[in-house]
Amino acid sequence: MYKIKFVVFILFSCLILSHCTSARKEKPTVYLVGDSTVKNGQGDGAGGLWGWGDFIGQFLDSTKVNVENHALGGTSSRTFQDLGLWDSVNVKLQKGDYVLIQFGHNDDGPINDNHRARGTIKGIGDETEEIDNILTGKHEIVHSYGWYIRKVVTEAKEKGAIPIVLSPIPRNKWVNGKVPLNNTSYGLWAKQIAEEEEVTFIDLNTAMAMRMEALGESKITGTYFYTHDHTHTSAKGAVMASEVIIDALKRSSNSLVDFVLEKPTINLPKKRNLFLVGDSTMADNGDKNAVGWGVHLPSFLDTTRLQVINKARGGRSSRTFTYQGLWDSVLQQLQPNDFVLLQFGHNDAGNVDKAKFRGSLPGIGNETQEVVRPDSRRETVHTFGWYIKKFIKETKAKGAIPIVLSLTVRNEWPGGMVEQRKDSYVKWAQEAAKAENAIFLNISDSLAVKYQALGKEKVAHFFPKDHTHTGEEGANFNAKIIANSLKQCSECNL
């Protein structure tokens, strides 16, 4: 009987030991705590903005370590803790986990106001300020920035986790070709806490600023940061910050380096395609005196998220773009959620049954005309609106988004007013779009208003070749107006 009990005890002990051993072999977790520069919004790239915490996991071996991004935009070292966000991480911490800590961008705000009340006392001391929080209505004792960072560090260490303190990411502000550092404020204070607590410090601020300066302001702005936001990075900027962090880890003695991949594959968010379908007023014609606005449109768009594919072709009408198979080549490439900008009209007024055989029938109806082409092939010619509706329907069938634009205006001023084809191609484009429940933008009117304001003499410089085709200056001007129309179009989602 004693032997049986002993065997059972041994087996039970082995099971417990096996379970404990198994638990110890579970992957550690890298917890990220910080503000919007670590995780912007929901971490889905809304507005093209990303935090470095959204990409750093791609540099680590996911078979050996997990990454959880608990950062929240708008928080400071103080409010991250007041909101209980640090507690939600701390309660899960286990021995061998890692905590990457980056705050500072929001700590410089007011300590007490009715807007955010998120500021902290400057420095790393034990000074306090007792307040009745106007925003929350709570009585509160506010501490220094360093006090809050130290609290996270010490509580992580108590759990056997490994804290790593980072200085705040630099802002995209330039002074005489240099990116100002925060090495006398939050970057310094973060470093001091790390040194006093004997944990790894990564000077993200200085190291990333050096990378930015090596590329120069013109290459950084619009690619790694946007012109309208000097604090939050694009996907490429977030990857750059991650690379800086990983490089610093490689130079440290921190054990997290053991999980860094030698040759990581970095996947940026998939770009959506924007197809341009039209004639020479949109196309890249290889002629500096006849430049389509589509050539300059990418400079007004976020090309880190949107790929512009200019399929416009000079001399084409809605009819010939179809007949020559150019539209089919667009259809073959279309993917769900792509965009298609459709703009025809300049060449649709040509001959229907004579050279250049590119005219379409007027209107948007179902009328047809049989034409015998020079090669003896017969062609059924449809109305301008019929072709536009065909483009719309087939774009939608691919799950893509058609946007119909009226044709551009010419440099013609009958009666001192900018010429528009309001009673023909502008009208028919709008009617065709309405018939197929597609978005329509009256670019003709938008351009005419701007041209009228500039005056005939200034606009003449936009058209160095003829009254239809713009040069570089005119194409850039038109592209800016069209981009602005797309921006103001809420249903376009561009």
C-alpha positions in Angstrom: 0.0 0.0 0.0 2.8 2.4 0.9 4.6 1.6 -2.4 1.4 2.4 -4.3 1.0 5.8 -2.5 4.6 6.5 -3.2 4.2 5.8 -6.9 1.1 8.0 -7.1 3.0 10.7 -5.3 5.9 10.5 -7.8 3.5 10.6 -10.8 1.6 13.5 -9.3 4.8 15.4 -8.6 6.0 14.7 -12.2 2.7 16.1 -13.6 3.1 19.2 -11.5 6.7 19.6 -12.4 5.8 19.0 -16.1 3.2 21.7 -15.9 5.5 24.2 -14.2 8.2 23.4 -16.7 5.7 23.9 -19.5 4.6 27.2 -18.1 8.2 28.5 -17.9 8.7 27.6 -21.5 5.8 29.8 -22.7 6.8 32.7 -24.9 7.6 35.9 -23.0 5.6 39.0 -24.0 6.9 42.4 -25.0 4.5 45.0 -23.6 4.5 48.5 -25.1 3.3 51.4 -23.0 3.2 55.0 -24.4 1.3 57.6 -26.3 0.2 58.0 -29.9 3.7 57.9 -31.3 3.7 54.2 -30.1 0.2 53.4 -31.2 -1.9 55.9 -33.1 -5.7 55.6 -32.8 -6.7 52.0 -33.1 -3.4 51.1 -34.7 -5.1 50.7 -38.1 -3.3 53.5 -39.9 -6.4 55.8 -40.0 -5.3 59.0 -41.7 -2.0 57.3 -42.7 -0.7 57.7 -39.2 1.1 54.8 -37.4 3.1 54.3 -34.2 6.4 52.5 -34.1 4.7 49.9 -31.8 2.6 48.8 -34.8 5.7 47.6 -36.7 8.4 46.6 -34.1 6.9 43.1 -33.8 8.0 42.4 -37.4 11.6 42.7 -36.3 11.1 40.1 -33.6 10.8 36.3 -33.9 7.1 35.8 -33.3 7.7 32.1 -32.7 9.6 33.0 -29.5 8.1 36.2 -28.3 4.7 37.9 -28.3 4.1 41.7 -28.7 1.2 43.6 -27.1 0.8 47.3 -27.9 -1.0 48.9 -25.0 -0.1 52.5 -25.9 -2.9 55.0 -26.1 -2.9 58.3 -27.9 -3.2 61.5 -25.9 -1.8 60.0 -22.7 1.1 61.2 -20.6 3.1 59.2 -18.1 0.6 60.5 -15.6 -2.7 59.9 -17.3 -1.7 56.4 -18.6 -1.5 55.4 -15.0 -4.5 57.4 -13.7 -6.7 55.8 -16.4 -5.6 52.3 -15.1 -3.9 51.4 -18.4 -0.6 50.6 -16.6 -2.5 48.4 -14.1 -4.0 46.4 -16.9 -0.5 45.6 -18.1 1.0 45.2 -14.7 -1.5 42.6 -13.6 -0.5 40.4 -16.6 3.3 40.7 -16.2 5.3 37.6 -15.6 9.0 37.0 -15.0 10.9 37.3 -18.2 8.4 39.6 -19.9 9.6 43.0 -21.3 8.1 46.5 -21.0 9.1 49.2 -23.5 8.2 52.6 -22.0 8.0 55.8 -24.0 6.3 59.0 -22.8 7.0 62.7 -22.9 5.1 64.3 -25.8 2.0 65.0 -23.7 3.7 65.5 -20.4 4.4 69.2 -21.2 0.7 70.1 -21.1 -1.2 71.9 -18.3 -1.4 70.0 -15.0 -4.9 71.1 -14.4 -7.5 72.4 -16.9 -10.9 71.4 -18.3 -9.4 70.1 -21.6 -6.9 67.3 -20.9 -5.3 67.9 -17.5 -2.4 65.6 -18.3 0.8 67.5 -17.6 3.4 66.4 -15.1 5.9 68.3 -13.0 9.2 68.7 -15.0 12.2 66.7 -13.9 12.6 63.5 -11.9 12.3 64.7 -8.4 9.8 64.0 -5.6 8.0 67.4 -5.9 4.2 67.1 -5.9 1.3 69.4 -6.6 -2.1 68.8 -5.0 -5.1 69.6 -7.2 -8.8 69.2 -7.6 -8.8 68.0 -11.2 -11.1 70.3 -13.2 -11.5 67.7 -15.9 -12.3 64.7 -13.7 -13.5 66.3 -10.6 -11.2 64.2 -8.5 -8.7 65.2 -5.9 -5.2 64.3 -7.1 -1.6 64.5 -6.2 0.5 65.2 -9.3 4.1 64.0 -9.5 7.1 64.6 -11.7 7.6 63.0 -15.1 10.5 61.0 -13.7 8.4 59.8 -10.7 5.8 58.2 -13.0 8.5 56.6 -15.2 10.2 55.2 -12.2 7.0 53.8 -10.9 6.4 51.8 -14.0 10.0 50.6 -14.0 10.1 49.5 -10.4 6.7 47.8 -10.5 7.8 45.9 -13.7 11.0 44.8 -12.0 9.0 43.6 -8.9 7.2 41.2 -11.2 10.5 40.0 -12.7 9.9 41.7 -16.0 12.5 43.7 -17.8 11.8 47.4 -18.4 13.4 49.3 -21.3 13.1 53.1 -21.2 13.0 55.2 -24.4 13.3 58.9 -25.0 10.4 60.3 -26.9 10.4 60.1 -30.7 11.6 63.4 -32.3 9.1 65.8 -34.0 9.4 66.7 -37.6 10.5 70.2 -36.9 13.7 71.6 -38.5 15.9 74.5 -37.5 18.8 75.3 -39.9 18.7 71.8 -41.3 18.7 70.1 -37.9 16.0 68.3 -35.9 15.8 69.8 -32.4 16.4 67.3 -29.6 14.8 66.8 -26.2 18.1 65.8 -24.6 17.7 68.6 -22.0 14.2 67.7 -21.0 12.2 64.5 -21.4 14.9 62.6 -23.2 17.4 63.5 -20.4 14.9 62.7 -17.6 14.1 59.3 -19.2 17.8 58.6 -19.4 18.4 59.6 -15.8 15.6 57.3 -14.5 17.0 54.4 -16.6 20.5 54.9 -15.2 19.3 55.2 -11.6 17.2 52.1 -11.9 20.0 50.3 -13.9 17.8 49.4 -16.8 18.3 49.7 -20.5 17.9 53.1 -22.0 17.3 53.7 -25.8 17.9 57.3 -27.0 15.3 57.1 -29.7 15.1 60.8 -29.9 18.7 61.5 -30.8 19.3 58.4 -33.0 16.2 58.9 -35.1 16.9 62.7 -35.5 20.3 61.7 -36.9 18.7 59.5 -39.4 16.3 62.2 -40.4 19.1 64.7 -40.8 21.0 62.3 -43.0 18.1 62.1 -45.4 17.2 65.8 -45.2 14.0 67.7 -44.6 12.7 67.4 -48.2 12.9 63.6 -48.1 11.5 63.2 -44.6 8.5 65.5 -45.0 5.8 63.8 -47.1 7.2 60.3 -46.7 8.1 59.6 -43.1 6.0 62.4 -41.7 3.2 64.4 -43.3 3.3 68.2 -43.9 0.1 68.6 -41.7 1.5 66.6 -38.7 5.0 67.1 -37.3 4.5 64.5 -34.4 3.0 61.4 -35.8 4.7 59.2 -38.4 3.5 57.5 -41.5 4.0 53.8 -41.9 7.6 54.4 -43.2 8.3 56.7 -40.4 7.1 54.2 -37.8 9.3 51.6 -39.4 12.3 53.9 -39.3 11.7 54.4 -35.5 11.4 50.6 -35.1 14.7 50.2 -36.9 16.4 52.7 -34.6 15.1 50.8 -31.5 16.2 47.5 -32.9 19.7 48.8 -33.8 20.0 50.2 -30.2 19.0 46.8 -28.8 21.7 45.1 -30.8 24.3 47.3 -29.2 23.0 46.7 -25.7 23.3 43.8 -23.3 19.5 43.5 -23.0 18.2 39.9 -23.5 15.5 41.1 -25.8 18.2 41.1 -28.5 18.0 37.3 -28.5 14.6 37.6 -30.2 15.6 40.0 -32.9 15.4 38.5 -36.4 18.6 38.6 -38.5 16.8 39.5 -41.7 13.3 40.6 -40.9 10.7 41.0 -43.7 8.9 44.3 -43.2 5.4 44.5 -44.6 4.1 48.0 -45.0 0.3 48.4 -45.3 -0.9 47.4 -48.7 -1.4 50.4 -51.0 -4.7 51.0 -52.8 -4.6 51.7 -56.5 -5.9 54.9 -58.1 -6.3 54.4 -61.9 -6.5 57.4 -64.1 -8.5 56.8 -67.3 -8.9 59.6 -69.8 -7.2 61.5 -72.7 -4.1 63.7 -73.2 -5.3 66.3 -70.7 -4.7 63.7 -68.1 -2.0 61.6 -69.7 1.8 61.6 -69.6 2.4 62.6 -73.2 6.2 62.9 -73.1 5.9 66.5 -74.2 6.8 69.4 -71.8 4.3 71.6 -73.6 1.4 69.1 -73.4 1.5 67.7 -69.8 -1.6 66.0 -68.4 -2.7 66.9 -64.9 -2.3 63.2 -64.0 1.4 63.6 -64.1 1.4 66.0 -61.2 -1.5 64.5 -59.2 0.8 62.1 -57.2 2.5 65.1 -55.6 -0.8 66.1 -53.9 -1.6 62.5 -52.7 -0.2 60.3 -50.0 1.7 57.9 -52.2 2.8 55.9 -49.1 -0.8 54.6 -49.1 -2.0 55.2 -52.6 -0.4 54.0 -55.9 -1.3 56.2 -58.9 -1.5 54.3 -62.2 -1.9 56.7 -65.1 -3.6 54.8 -67.9 -4.8 57.9 -69.7 -3.8 58.0 -73.4 -3.5 61.0 -75.7 -5.9 61.3 -78.6 -8.5 58.9 -77.1 -12.2 59.3 -76.6 -14.5 57.2 -74.5 -15.1 55.2 -77.6 -11.5 54.5 -78.7 -10.4 53.9 -75.2 -12.9 51.0 -75.3 -12.4 49.9 -78.9 -8.6 49.7 -78.7 -8.7 47.5 -75.6 -7.2 50.1 -73.3 -10.2 49.8 -70.9 -9.8 46.0 -70.8 -6.2 46.4 -69.7 -7.4 48.5 -66.8 -10.1 46.0 -65.9 -7.5 43.2 -65.7 -5.6 45.1 -63.0 -8.5 46.3 -61.0 -8.8 45.0 -57.4 -11.6 45.5 -54.9 -11.4 49.0 -53.2 -9.3 50.5 -56.0 -10.3 53.9 -57.3 -10.9 54.8 -61.0 -11.0 58.4 -62.1 -12.8 58.7 -65.4 -12.5 61.8 -67.6 -13.4 62.1 -71.3 -15.0 64.5 -73.7 -12.3 66.4 -75.6 -12.0 63.9 -78.4 -15.6 62.5 -78.3 -16.7 65.4 -80.5 -14.6 64.1 -83.4 -15.8 62.3 -86.5 -17.8 59.2 -85.9 -17.3 57.6 -89.4 -14.2 59.4 -90.7 -10.6 59.6 -89.7 -9.7 59.5 -86.8 -12.8 57.4 -86.1 -13.0 58.5 -82.5 -16.2 60.4 -82.1 -19.0 59.1 -80.0 -22.7 59.8 -80.4 -24.1 62.7 -78.3 -26.0 62.1 -75.1 -26.3 59.2 -72.8 -28.9 57.1 -74.5 -28.8 53.7 -76.2 -28.7 55.0 -79.8 -26.1 53.3 -82.0 -24.5 53.8 -85.4 -22.8 51.1 -87.5 -19.5 52.2 -88.9 -17.1 50.5 -91.3 -13.5 51.2 -90.4 -10.6 51.6 -92.9 -9.6 48.0 -92.2 -13.1 46.9 -93.3 -14.1 45.9 -89.7 -17.5 47.0 -88.6 -18.0 48.9 -85.3 -21.1 49.7 -83.4 -20.7 53.2 -82.0 -22.5 54.2 -78.9 -23.3 57.5 -77.1 -20.7 59.2 -74.9 -22.8 58.5 -71.9 -23.2 54.8 -72.8 -19.4 54.4 -72.7 -19.1 56.3 -69.4 -21.9 54.1 -67.9 -20.1 51.0 -69.2 -16.9 52.1 -67.4 -18.9 52.7 -64.2 -20.7 49.4 -64.2 -17.6 47.3 -64.9 -15.6 49.2 -62.3 -18.2 48.4 -59.7 -18.4 44.8 -60.8 -14.7 44.5 -59.8 -15.5 45.9 -56.4 -13.7 49.2 -57.2 -14.9 52.8 -56.9 -15.6 54.8 -60.0 -15.4 58.6 -59.8 -16.5 60.5 -62.9 -14.9 63.9 -63.6 -16.1 66.4 -66.2 -13.5 67.3 -68.8 -11.0 70.1 -68.2 -11.6 73.6 -69.6 -9.8 75.0 -72.7 -8.0 78.3 -72.9 -10.9 79.9 -74.7 -12.8 83.0 -73.4 -16.0 83.6 -75.4 -17.5 86.9 -74.1 -14.6 87.2 -71.6 -15.7 84.1 -69.8 -13.9 80.8 -69.5 -15.4 78.3 -72.0 -17.2 75.4 -70.6 -19.3 72.6 -72.3 -22.1 72.7 -69.8 -24.7 71.7 -72.3 -22.9 68.7 -73.7 -20.0 66.7 -72.2 -20.2 68.2 -68.7 -23.9 67.6 -68.6 -23.7 64.1 -70.1 -20.9 63.0 -67.8 -23.0 64.1 -64.8 -26.1 62.4 -66.1 -24.3 59.1 -66.8 -22.8 59.2 -63.3 -26.2 59.8 -61.8 -27.8 57.0 -63.9 -25.3 54.5 -62.4 -25.3 56.0 -58.9 -21.6 57.0 -59.2 -19.8 60.0 -57.8 -19.5 63.0 -60.1 -17.1 65.9 -59.7 -17.6 69.0 -61.9 -13.9 69.8 -62.5 -14.8 72.0 -65.4 -16.6 74.4 -63.1 -13.9 74.2 -60.4 -11.2 75.1 -63.0 -13.3 77.8 -64.7 -13.8 79.6 -61.4 -10.0 79.6 -60.6 -9.1 80.6 -64.2 -11.6 83.4 -64.1 -10.0 84.7 -60.9 -6.5 84.5 -62.4 -7.5 86.3 -65.6 -6.9 85.5 -69.2 -3.3 86.8 -69.4 -2.1 84.6 -66.5 -3.9 81.5 -67.7 -2.4 81.9 -71.2 1.0 80.8 -69.6 -0.7 77.5 -68.7 -1.2 76.6 -72.3 2.1 77.0 -74.3 1.1 74.7 -77.1 -2.6 75.2 -77.9 -5.9 75.9 -76.2 -6.4 72.4 -74.9 -3.1 71.1 -73.5 -1.3 72.5 -70.5 2.4 72.8 -69.9 4.1 71.9 -66.6 2.7 75.0 -64.8 -0.8 74.5 -66.0 -0.8 70.8 -65.3 0.4 71.3 -61.8 -2.3 74.0 -61.2 -5.0 71.7 -62.5 -3.8 68.8 -60.5 -3.9 70.8 -57.3 -7.5 71.9 -58.0 -8.6 68.4 -58.8 -6.8 67.0 -55.7 -8.6 69.6 -53.6 -12.0 68.6 -55.1 -11.2 64.9 -54.2 -10.3 66.0 -50.7 -13.5 67.9 -50.2 -15.6 65.0 -51.6 -16.5 63.1 -48.4 -18.1 60.2 -50.3 -15.0 59.7 -52.4 -13.0 58.4 -49.4 -9.8 59.7 -51.0 
